Amino acid sequence: MRYAWLCHPVTLVSVIVLLVNDHLLKQAWPGFVTGKLSDVAGLLVAPPLLALLLRRRADAAAVLLTGALFAAVKTTETGAEAASQAWTLVAGHSRVLADPTDLLALPALALAWWVRRQAHEARARTRTLIALPLAVLAVTATGMRPVPIAQDVRAEAGAIVADVDGSGDLASTDGGRTWSPRSAGLRGRGQTGACVHGQAERCYRILKGRLGVDQSDDGGATWRASWQLSEGRLQVLKRASNSWEGPVESMAVAVQDRPGGGHVVVVANGRDGVAVRDTAGTWRRLGFGKNGGLSEADATPVNRFGAYVWKETTVALLAGLGVFALALGLSRPRRGVAIVVIVNLVGCLCAALLPIAPDVSPTARLAGPLGLLAVVTTMITLLVMTGMAGLKARELTAAFGAGVFTALAVALPFHGWSAGRPEDHGTALGLSVVLGLATAATGLVATRRTATT
């Protein structure tokens, strides 16, 4: 039945729709229709693919798991980040965006289940040899989005123009508030500095290798910061944009006089989009939207609690599971349980090293998928071990509490760092280690006392 499900005409049509839509239509007509078409077709193809990996009679589980994963990816930043890493691992650089409106496609799972009920096994195994590679190619294509790079800006008559990827232009005629595509014009070399027309004493220059702009009010004799991201916020931004695939730094600056007095400054910031200083002196970051424009709402957040710390969150989960395992062993010290505890602790330690590996290391792209796999595997093992130990309810509650509070203690400083408190990642790391060790020790002592009373 699993082979017939994948080879059913509805599934095969969905595979073709995915291939055509994601490789051709999305590039030609990006927007709501092609985006939702991709989601619907993907939800029809993913369950039969997933069912091939599961045991027989697990088709319902494949449908439910597809829906759960789809909802997690589309409604949470953590899910979107994990999906981006997973697709990057198997299909090259990819970026999956969280978008709750994509949940409108979930009813397609009902159609997928109907297709499964209508499928017949006759000759399906032979057709699977053709359908399976196409289905895998189509599904992996859904995660890939071209990532624009703002590499130059220039002021022209009545407009400011941003050169995106060297192949397209975005223009603004209202001082950088709104942007729209326009035909490519003449290219020039990006200016790293510019002065206000008629005011040679007011000049701006970009910060090399950083996101920021210096300002001079005396013709370049002295400079002061006009706008820049701190090192901590820049690190958050680089995590969000997978910076090894493109520059996240200020690359060019342009200045334009505005009617009625004053001037605006626009900076090309690579993968981050552009930054705009309005006539009142207020700076705003503008990010790339789904339809190719630029807006403040699409700028990547750098002060959102819990955003872009999924690696540290994975480590916190592993730490909590390790403490839970150790607490179980302390509650009922048996040889068999002790062996499982040691295996879990070693596994948690090894898996925890992957997510915190530097982004430049060869294991960086493997960190997310392997870390999450370690969490799931350890949880299953612990459930089996709990049955082996024959724990009482209060002992199990104490061990579980020790693990949960340890995970929270390890994760909380990093979640605070993602919101700017503390600003420095090293400070968050130190707080995490101290709080985690203190909480784990307290939990283990409480668990042992519970077991002996």
Sequence and secondary structure as in RCSB ss.txt:
>XXXX:A:sequence
MRYAWLCHPVTLVSVIVLLVNDHLLKQAWPGFVTGKLSDVAGLLVAPPLLALLLRRRADAAAVLLTGALFAAVKT
TETGAEAASQAWTLVAGHSRVLADPTDLLALPALALAWWVRRQAHEARARTRTLIALPLAVLAVTATGMRPVPIA
QDVRAEAGAIVADVDGSGDLASTDGGRTWSPRSAGLRGRGQTGACVHGQAERCYRILKGRLGVDQSDDGGATWRA
SWQLSEGRLQVLKRASNSWEGPVESMAVAVQDRPGGGHVVVVANGRDGVAVRDTAGTWRRLGFGKNGGLSEADAT
PVNRFGAYVWKETTVALLAGLGVFALALGLSRPRRGVAIVVIVNLVGCLCAALLPIAPDVSPTARLAGPLGLLAV
VTTMITLLVMTGMAGLKARELTAAFGAGVFTALAVALPFHGWSAGRPEDHGTALGLSVVLGLATAATGLVATRRT
ATT
>XXXX:A:secstr
 HHHHHHSHHHHHHHHHHHHIIIIIHHHS SHHHHHHHHHHHHHHHHHHHHHHS TT HHHHHHHHHHHHHHHHH
 HHHHHHHHHHHHHHHSS      GGGGGGTTHHHHHHHHHHH   TTHHHHHHHHHHHHHHHHHHTT      E
EEEEEETTEEEEEETTTEEEEESSSSS  EEE         SEEEETTEEEEEEEE TTSSEEEEESSTTSS EE
EEE  HHHHHHHHHHHTGGGS  S  EEEEEE TTS EEEEEE BTT EEEE TTS EEEEEE TTS EEGGGS 
 SS TTTT HHHHHHHHHHHHHHHHHHHHHHS  HHHHHHHHHHHHHHHHHHHTTTS TTSTTHHHHHHHHHHHH
HHHHHHHHHHHHHHT  HHHHHHHHHHHHHHHHHHHHHHHHHHTTSSS HHHHHHHHHHHHHHHHHHHHHHHHHH
HH 
